[in-house]
């Protein structure tokens, strides 16, 4: 069997040093007393410190003890040695651990090494086996192919190019080569610059500008002015900037050269993000200076920002942009503005302009069906809603209700037998996943689980989900059960852990228990150690400041931040905050759910002057994350209600109607 440290350079020196280190530890009795898990922890620490010598000895010990996670330590050692390892060594490692989840990650790192060296023969021998998505590797692959046939890769390169993302250096070499051959045209460069600017990626935009020979260096300075004080740039003849720590007066851009126009359009876009009223006024004053094409583009950006802020004239602005192509997000917000205005013709028009793949999204199939139904085109509507109603998600259930059915507790179709569950439990990969979970390596544990179950059929997935649930690994159980295609078990998709805790909290705060379960499933999937990237913690994902504020209002005088990790306090405080948001939103659960995720002031701001259907309110939430969150929480609650023994009602009834705002906001005068 291949051993990853047998071919180390300076092998004899390493072995002698390792023996000396190990001997010293043995004298003290430390290694002899080390359990597998303790030795593995030591290997993790050695890897974190890039201590190749110590890690090599740990790998030897773990292999000799046949610890189930020993391959991970070997993988870490190979990562540390990758720059020095010869190709035969890497290939042997990948062969030995071919069925391990980390093999593809290592293959990706090796491919980067080969691409950098332009070892194309070996690169392309192993590239077909690489399954992950990695921009660096993809750009190396295209660069290598470009050496032989630049036309073959042109379309693929442009797909990568047309992104506002900050791409890796391997892509830079590829783009350089494509630009030299003319495959990456000047028009492509201007198009990506505009994309980067409208996405607010100023640093990316500046790197793109370097590819444009005629971009005025003063305009590069003025991009920063456009970002910070857009109205000043658009309405003044000169602005003062600091160049090399000296104040310099620059003329604002004209409307003649392409770079001037792009800076002005960027400034207008930035202004529209924060103040639609001023953006409209400034844009009207510039109409004679724009070309017809640029004027339409400007109105398209204003329309997009107006729709996202629910401005009542958004559709008027879209009408002024009808001569410019609208991107995916602009069309989506045109559709949302139309549904808020209940302009069903405009909604159908917006959906009709979408690309076929966007039209096939559940949201736009449902809303197209709704629009057709509102126009009394029932046969056409049902042709869309019928197939959609068989899909098990928020839009599918709304479609089902449009056809006259009620979303009840979906009947489980298959329950795995004990033999099937034990067959899953006996698999090495499943055992590794659980051991990684015990080692608090949660990301690696889930990655291992996903890798092992990637080719499972529905019965195996349900057996795996059942086994995960028995281990109280609820988030993995839910996601695994969610992956079935034909056979389902909704008891696994919607488990009911901690029932006593949630029931008591629901009674104490007089809050719908199904709603609590629906929200918690979305927040943490019932994993008490869950922690978000912004610092929210526990079952109900409480932010420290929110938890402290709520605890004080509840009268918990001895509250400390550590209590947020206690199940009882986490649920108690979280449920209290749910009740608070519900009362703040006048008992409207959809708005309260939005408030729980994005804050009460935003949830109120997203309402309209007049009462609104909750599904329209949800669909027009400006933040995609919050929009999806509210949809899933309400759909979850709908499933949980009958499971918990509560009366069945329609999803629409559960979501209700969003009340109108008490104080109507000022509306702009009609646009000329």
N, C-alpha and C positions, 0 to 999 in steps of 0.2 A: 504493500500500500504506500502511496506517495505521502511523504511527511514534509510539511511546508518549511521546516527549519533545517532539513538535512543538506540543502544546497546553499546555505548562507555563505556570502563571501566572508573571508577570514574565519572559516568554520572552526578551525582548531582553537583560535583565540577565544571565540565566543563560548565554545564548550568548556574550556578551562575556566573562564571567568564565571560561567553559569554554575559550574560545580563548586567553585569557591563560595559563591553567594549562597547556593543551596546548602553547602556544608555549614556555613555560619548560621543559617536559619535552623538547620536540623539540630545543631548544638543547643540552640535556645529552645528547641522543641516546638517552634512556631509552625513549620510546614507539617510536621508529623501530626499536629493537632488540628490542622486545617480540614474543614469539611469541603465537599465538592463546591458548595455554594460560596464558602469563604474564599476558596482558591479562585473561583470564577470572579468574585468581586475584586480580588487582587489583580486579576488579568485586566479587568475593566479599568482599574486605576492606572495600571501600567500603560495601557493603550492611550488613555486620556493624557498621560504625561509624556507620550511618545518614547517610552522606555523599552526599546526593542529587546534588550538583553533580558530584562525581567519577564517580559511578555513571552519570549521564546521558551524560557524555563517553565512558565505557567502552562503553556500549550503542551509541553512534554508531559507534565504531571497530569493535566486534565485528560490527555489522550490515554495515558497509562491507566487511569482510573475509570476510563470509558464514561465520563460524565456526559449526559445527554446534550449539554450546551457547549461541549468542547469545540465543535466546528466553528462556533462564533468567535472564540478566542483565536483559532487558526486564521479565520478571515481577517480579524484585526491585525494580526501579525503580517499577513500578506499585504494589507493596505499600507502598513508602515514601510514595507520593503518594496513596494511596487516600482519605484523609480530605479532601484538597483537590480531587481529580479530580471533574469533572462526570460525570453519568451517561452521556452520549453517549460520552465518552472511554473509560469502562470497558466499555461495550457494544461499542465498536469493537475494543478489545483482545481481548475474549472471542471476537469473531467471527474475528479474524485468527488466534488461537491456539486455536481450538475443539477441535482434535484433540490438544492437548498435555495431559499428565497434570496439570500445575499449573493448568489452566484451571478445573477444578472447585473447587480449593482457593481460588482467587481469587474465584470466584463465591460461595463460602460466606462469605468475608470481606465481600464487597459486600452480600450479603443481610443480614448482621448490621448493616451501616451503614443499609440501607434499613429494616430492622425497628426499629432504634433511633429513626429519624426518623418511623416509622409511615407510610412511603410505601407503602401496601398495594397500590396499583394496579401499580406497577413491581415490587414484591416478588413478588406472585403471578404476574406475567407470566414471571418468570425462575425462580421456585422449582421448577416441574416439571422443569427441566433439571438441578437439583442432585442428584447421585447419592451423595454421601458421607453418613455418619451423623455428625451434629453436634447435640448437645443444645441449644446456643444457638439455632441456626437453627430447629430443630424447635419450640422453645418460642415463638419469634417467629411462626412460621407458625400455630401453634394460637392464639396471642394475637390475631393478625390475623383468623383465622376466627371467633374468639369475639366480635369486634365485631359480626358479622353474625348469628351463630346459635350461642349458647352450648351448646345441646343437642347439636348436631352433633359437637362436639369433646370432650364430657364423658368418653366412654370412653377416648379417646386420652390425655387429660390424666391420668386416673387411672393409666394404665399407667406414665407418667413419674413421677407422684407416688409410687407405691409402690416406692420405691427408697431404699436407705440412702446412695446417693451424694450428694456435695456438689454440688448442681446450680447452673448458672450463674444470673446475676442476671436474665436474660431469662425464666427460669422463675418467678422470684419474682413478677414482674408478672402473669404468667399465673395463678398460684395465687391471688394476691390477688383478681383479677377473678372467678375461679371460686368462691372462698369467699364473696364478696359476693353472688353470685347463689344460693348454696346448693348449687351443683353439686358443690362440694367440702365434704362434710358433716363435722360434728364427729367422727363415727365414723371417717371416712377419716383424719383428723388423728391420732387415737389409734392407729389401725392402723399408720401410718407411724412414729410415735414408737416403738412397740414393736419394729418392724423395725429401726430405727436403733440402738436400745439392744441388741438381741440380736446385732447385727453389730459392736457395740463402737464405734459412731460417735457419740461423746458430743457433739462439736461440732455435728454435724448434728441430733442430738436436741434440743439447746438452741435451735437456730433453729426447730425445729418447735414447741417449747413456747410460743414467742412467739405462736403462733396460737390458743392455748388460754386463754380468759379466766379460767378458774377454777383454773389451775395455781398452787399455793402457791409463792411465791418461795423459801421455806425449802427446799422439796423440790428446787428447782433447785440449791441449794447441796449438798443431800444426795446428788444424783446423783454428785458427785465423791467423796463418802465411799463410796458403793456401789461405785464403780470401784476405789478403792484398798484399802479395808478392808471388804469386803462382810460378813464374819461379824460384825464389830463392829456394823455398822448393824442387822443382823437379830437380834442377841442382847442389845443394850443398850437402855436407855430413853432415854438422851441421848448425844450425841456433840459433840465440840468442833470447830468449824470456824473458819477465819480469813476474816472479811469486812472489807474495807477495812483490811487490816493489823491488825485487832483480833480477838482470840479471842472467839468467841461460842458459847454452849452452846445446842444445838438439840435438841428432842425428835425422836426417831426416828419415822418414819411409822407411822400407824395402818393398819388394814386396812379402812377405811370408804370414804374418798374414792377416786376413780379414780386421781388422781395419786399418792396414798400407795401404792396397790397396784402401780402401774407401777414406782415406785422400789424397792419390796421385791422384785418379780419380777426386776428388773435386778440387784439385789444377789445374789439366789440364783443367777442365771445366771452372774455373774462368779465366784462361789464354786465353782460346779460346773466351771468351766473349769480350775481349778487343784487342786481337792481334792474328789473325788466323795464320799469318806467323810464329810467334814464337811457337804457339801451335803445328803446324804441325811439325816444326823442332824438338821440344822437344819430341813429341810423336814418331817420327821416331827413335829417339835415345833410346827409351824405349821399342821397339818392342820385344826384346829378354827377357825382364824382365816381360812383361805382360803374363798372360795365354791367350789362343786364345779367350776365352769368354770376358775377360776384355779388350783385344785389340780391339775387335769388338765394345764393349760398348764405349770405348774412341773415336773411329772414328765416332760413331753415334753422340756423343755430339759435336765433331768438325764439323761434317757435318751440324748439326742443326744450329750452330752459323754461319757457313759459308753461309748457305742458307739465313739466316736472314740479313746478311750483303752483299748479292748478290755477293759472291765470285764466280768467274767463274769455280772453281774446286769443287764446292759443291757436284755435282753429283758423281764425282770420290770418294769423301770421303764417300758418302752414299754407294757406291758399296763396300767399304772396311768394312762397318758395316752390311753386309747382314746376318751375323750369330747371330745378337742380335735383340731381339724384340724392335721395335720402338714405342714410345708412340704417342698419338694423335697429339701433336704439331710437333713432328719430321716428321711424315708422311705428315702433312699439308705443311710443308716447303720443304719436298722432292718434293711434287707436284708443289709447286710454283717455285722451282729452275728449274724443268723440263719445265714448261710453259715458263719461261724466256729464256730457251735455245731452246724452240720449239721442245723439245724432247717428242713427243706425246706418244711414247711407254713407256717411263719412267713415264710420267704423268699417264697413264692408270695403270701402275704397282703400283704406289704409292696409287692411289685411290683404287685399288683392295685389297691392304693390310689393308685398313682402316676397323674399326669395322662397322657393318651394320648401326648403328645409325649415324655415321659420314658420311658414304657414302650417306645417305639420306638428308644431308644438301643441301640447294639450291646451294651453291657454287660448291660442288663436283658433283652434278648432271649436272650442266651446263657445267663444264669443262670436264667431261667425255663425254658429248654429243659433245662438241667442238673437243675433241681429236679424237673421232670416225669420225667426219665429215672431219677433216683434213687428216685422213687416207682413205678418200673416202668410208667410211662405212656408207653411208647416211641413209639406212633403219634403221640400229641399232641406229644411232644418233637420228633420228626423233622419235624413240620409247621413248627416254628420253626427248628430247626437247619439244615434243608435249604436254605431260601432264604438264611439267614445265611452258610452255608458258601461261597456264591459271591462274597461280598464280600472284598476284598483288604485285610484289616487283622487285628490281633491276635485279636479276637473271632471274625472269620470263619474264621481258621485253627484256632482252638480248636474251633469248631463242626464244621469239616471232619474233625478228628481224632475227635470224638465219633461221627461217621458211619463211621469206620473207615479214613479216608485219611490219608496222611502229607504234611505240607507239605514239598515238595521245592523245588528251584530252579525257580520258575515260568518256563515257556517263554516267550520273547519272541514276541510275535504280529506285530509289525511293525517293520521297520527302515527308516528314511527313506533315500532315495537321494540322491546328491550334488546333483542338480538341486534337490531340495526344500530341502536345507540351505542352498544358495547363494541361493535365493529369499528365505529368511529373513534371511540375512546382508546382503542388499542393501537392506533396509527402513530408512528414516531413523530410525524409533524405536529399532530394534535398535542402530543405529550410535550414537545418542545415549546409550543405556544403557551401552554399552561405553566411550564417552568419559567419561561420568560416573564410571564405575568407575575409569578411569585417573586421574581427578582426585581420587580418594579420597572421592567423594561417594556412599558405598555405599547409604545409605538412598534417595537420589534415584535411583540407578542401578536398584535393585530395583523402586522404584515405577514407573519408566519402563518397565521390562521387563514388569511385571504389566499395566500399562495397554495396552501394544502387543499383548500376547498374550491379552488378555481374551476375545476372540471367536474364538480359533483353534479349529479342529476338531482331532481327535486326531492326524491326520497332521502338521499344522502344529506342534502342541505337541511332538511327538517330534522333528521337524526342528529346532525352536528349542532343545530340550534338547540335542540332538547338537551344535549350534553352540556353546552355552554350555559344554558339556564340553570341546570343542576349545580354548576360551579358558581352560580350567582354572578356570572359574567354576562350581565343583561344586555349591554350595548352590542356585544358580539352576537348574542343570541338573536336579537332583533334584526340586525343587519343581515345575518345569515338567512333567517326566515324570510326577510324581505326580497331575497334574490330568487325565490322560486318563480317558475313561469306558469305551470299548469296546476300543480298541487299546492295547497296552502294550509297553514294552520295559524289562525288568527290569535290563538291563545299564546303562541310563541311570538308573534309580531307585536302583540299588545299585552304584555304580562302585567300582573297586578301584585308586585312586591310591596312590602311595607304597608299592607292594608290598614292595620290598626293605627299606624302613625298618621296616614293620610286621612282616614275617616275621622279621627279625633280632631285633626287640624281643621277639616272641613266643617265639622259641627261647631267648633270653637269660634270660627270666624264667619260662619254662615255663608260659606262659599261652595259652589257646585263641585262636588268631589270629582266628577268626570272631567271638569275643566282643569282641576289641579293635576290629575293624571295626564291629561293631554298635554299640558304645558311642561310637566316634568319629563315626559317621554321625549319631547323635543329638546329640552334644555340639556339633559345629561344622560338620557336613556337609562336612568336609574342607577348610574354609577356614582357612588357617594364621593369618590376621590376626583371626580371630573373637575378640570380647571381650564378656563378659556384663555385665549391669548391676551385678553385685556384684564385678566385678574379675577374673573368671576369664579366662584367655587361652590362645590357641593351639588347635591341633588337638584336644587332649584337655582343653581348658578347665580349666587348672590354676589354683587360687588361689595367690597369691604365698606365703602362709604354709605351705600344704601342700607346694608345690614345694620350698621351702627346707628343710622338715623331711625330706622324702623324699630330697633331694639329699645331705643330711648323712648319712643312714642308708646311702646308696649309696656314700659315700666320695668325693663330689665336693668336695674341699677348696677348689677355686677357683671354686665356684659363685657366680654373681651373678644378680640378678633379671632382667637382660637376656637371660639364657640361656633363659628361659621362652619366648621368641619364636623360638628356633632350632628348626627342625623336628626335628632329631636329638635334642636334649635334651628337647624337649617330649614326644615320643613315648616316649623312654627313661624319663623320670621318671614320666610318666603310666602306663606299663605296669608299672613297679615298684610304683606305688601300687595298681594293680589287683591285683597279686599279693599285696600286703600285706592288702588288704581281703578277698581270697579266703581267705588263711590265717587271718585273724582270724575269718572266718565259717565255719571248718571245711570249706572247699572248696565251700560253697554259693554258686553263681554269682548266683542271684537276690538273696540277701541282700547279697552283695558289690556288686552293681550298686546296690542301694538305699543301701549304705554310701558308695559313690563319690559319690552325689548328695547325700545328707542326713547322712552321718556314721555311723561304726560303732556308736555307742551307741544311736542311734535304730533302726538296722536290727535290732539285737539285741532292743531293747525291743518291737518289733512282732511278735516270735515269740510262740508260745503255750507253755503248759506241756507239751503233747503235740505229737507230730509233726503237720504240717499240709501239705495239698496246696499247692504253690507258687502256683497260680492264686488260691487263697483268700487267701494271705498278701499277694499283690500287690494284690488287689482291696480289701483292708482297710488299705492304707497310708493314714495320716491325711492326708498332704499330697497334694493332687490333682496337683501338678506332678511329684512323685516317683513317684506311682502310674503316671501316663502315661509317664514316662521309663523306668521298669523294663519296662513292657509293650513299649515300642517297641524298647528295646535287645535284649531277648530275642527278639522277632520278627525284628529285623534280623539277629541272629546266626544264627537258623534259616535265613534266606535266604542268608546269606553262606557258610555251611559248605560246601554242595555247589559253589558258585561257586569256592571256594578249593581244592576237591579233597578235602574231608574227608568222612567217612562220613555218610550220612543217618540221622537219628533223629527221633522225634516231638518236637514243641515241648514237650509235657508231660514227656518224658524229659529234654530239655535243661534244663527248669526244675527238675525233681526234686521232692524233698520237703524241707520246712523242718523241721529237727530241733527237738525240744522244748527248752525252757530247762532248764538244770541245776538251778536253784533256783526252785521254784514260789513265786509271790508270794502274800502273805496275801490271803484272800478275805473279804469282809464276810459277816456273818451274814445270814440270810434277812430280807427286809424284811417287816414286818407288813402 
